[in-house]
Amino acid sequence: MSALHCGRFRLSLDRPLIMGIVNLTPDSFSGDGVGDDVARAIAHARVQLEAGADILDLGAESSRPGAPPVAARDELARLLPVLRALRDCGVPVSIDTIKPEVMRAALAEGAAMINDIAALTAPGAIEAVAASDAAVCLMHMQNDPHTMQQNPHYGDVVAEVAAFLRARAAACEAAGIDGSRIVLDPGFGFGKTLEHNLALLRAFPDLAALGYPVLAGLSRKSMLGAITGRPVEQRAPASIAAAMLAVQKGAAIVRVHDVAATKDALSVLNTVENK
C-alpha cells in the first residue's frame, strides 16, 4: 500500500510517518499530560508540528494500567477546543478514543483519523468510522486498561495478535471502511509482559506482511524502563532506539513523544540505508 487515506489527506508511505502525541489528560503515564489547559495543549501540538510530526494524535482519556474511566462529556470538553484549533494545521489530526459518541463528534469537527485501543469493538464504533472518510488505527489489547497487566498470557502472542488484527481489519472492510484507511497496531504494553512485547517487536515483519500499514507505539513505555532501568522521564534515548528498530522491521508509523529527536534519528537511518 503506497498511501494512507486520512480524510482529506493522502499520506505517502514511501517513508515512515511520525505521529506526535498530544496528551490532554492530567494523569498520563509519561508525565506530559496537559489536562484541561487548552492553550498549553495547542502550544504543545504546535511544537510537535514544527518538529516534523506527520500526524497529531489527541487523547483525552488515559489508557495507562489502572486508569479510571472518563465520561464522554468530559472527554469531549477536553478534546473539541483543541481539535477545532488544529483541524486546519496542515496535517491529519487523530483522536485517541474508544467511545463511538466521541468518535462521531470528533469526526464532525474535522478529525481525520480515529486511534482506537479497542479496535472498534464497541457497539456503533465501526459504523461511526464507516460513515466518514477518516482513517482508523486498530489496536490489540488483552482485557482492558484496568486488568490488562494482571498476568497477561498467550499460547503464541505473535499468532494471536496477528489473527485478531486480521479479523478486525476484515470486519472494518466488510462494514465499508476501505483498506487504504486502515492501520494496525500490536499494542505494545497493552496486556503484554516484557517477553510478549519483545516477541512482537522481533516479529514485526510478520505483522507488516498482513497487508496494512503497522504503527509502533513504544515511546517511553514500561518495557523500555524494564530494559534500561530508567524512569519514564529518562526514556527518550531508548524510545528513539525502539522507533528505529521498529522502522527497520517494517513499521510504517511510529507514535512518539519526542518528535524532533525521532525525526533526526530516522533521517540518519534513511540516509545510511538508501545511500
Secondary structure, 3 states (H helix, E strand, C coil): CCEEEECCEEEECCCCEEEEEEECCCCCCCCCCCCCCHHHHHHHHHHHHHHCCCEEEEECCCCCCCCCCCCHHHHHHHHHHHHHHHCCCCCCEEEECCCHHHHHHHHHCCCCEEEECCCCCCCCHHHHHHCCCCEEEEECCCCCCCCCCCCCCCCCHHHHHHHHHHHHHHHHHHCCCCHHHEEEECCCCCCCCHHHHHHHHHCHHHHHCCCCCEEECCCCCHHHHHHHCCCHHHCHHHHHHHHHHHHHCCCCEEEECCHHHHHHHHHHHHHHHCC
